[in-house]
């Protein structure tokens, strides 16, 4: 069995593509998403850049990373 650092976490998107990220990548992604979702400007940027559904997607992703 691998160390905790080597354990991969699978994320999939609507296309079914699977992205594997390690613990350090999860921590960084979780921190970036947390800062973005706690900022009105961050949510606004996501909406402008990716559309209104992006905020919900980001919230779901953050929840998955925390759980």
N, C-alpha and C positions, 0 to 999 in steps of 0.2 A: 504494500500500500504506500502511496506517495505521501509526502509531507503536506501539511495544510497549505503551504505556499504554492504547491504544485496542483492543488485541486482546481479543476476547471468548473466554471458555471456556464450553463447553456442559456442563451437568450435567442428567441426567435422573433421574426417580424411577420407582418401580414403575408409576405410572399412565401413564408415557410423556411426562409434562409436561417441557418443556425450559426450563431457567433459564440465562440468559446472564449471566455475571459478568465484570467487568474485572479487570485485574491487581491493583489495590489491594484490591478486594473479596476476591479469592482469598487475598491475603496475610493479611488480617484473619481470614477464615474459617479458614485453615490454623492461625493462631496460637491462636485460640479452641479449635478442635478438639484441637490438640496439648496445650494446658493441661488440657482436660477429660479427655482420654484418659490423661494421665499422673497423674490424680488419682483415688483410690478414691472420694472423695465425688462427683466429676464423673460417673464411670461409674454410681454408684448413683443419682444424680439422673436421668440419662438412662433408666435402667431403670424407675424409679418413674414418671416422667413419660410415657414413650413405649413401655414394655414391654421385655422382655429382648432382642428383636431390634435395638433401637436402638443398642446398643454395637457390634454387628457392622456396622450401617449406617454409623455414625460412623467406624469404622476403615476401611471401604472408601472412604468419602468423603475422609478424610484422605489415604489412599494415592493416590487419583486426583488430589488437589490437589498432592501432592508430585511426582507423576510427570509 
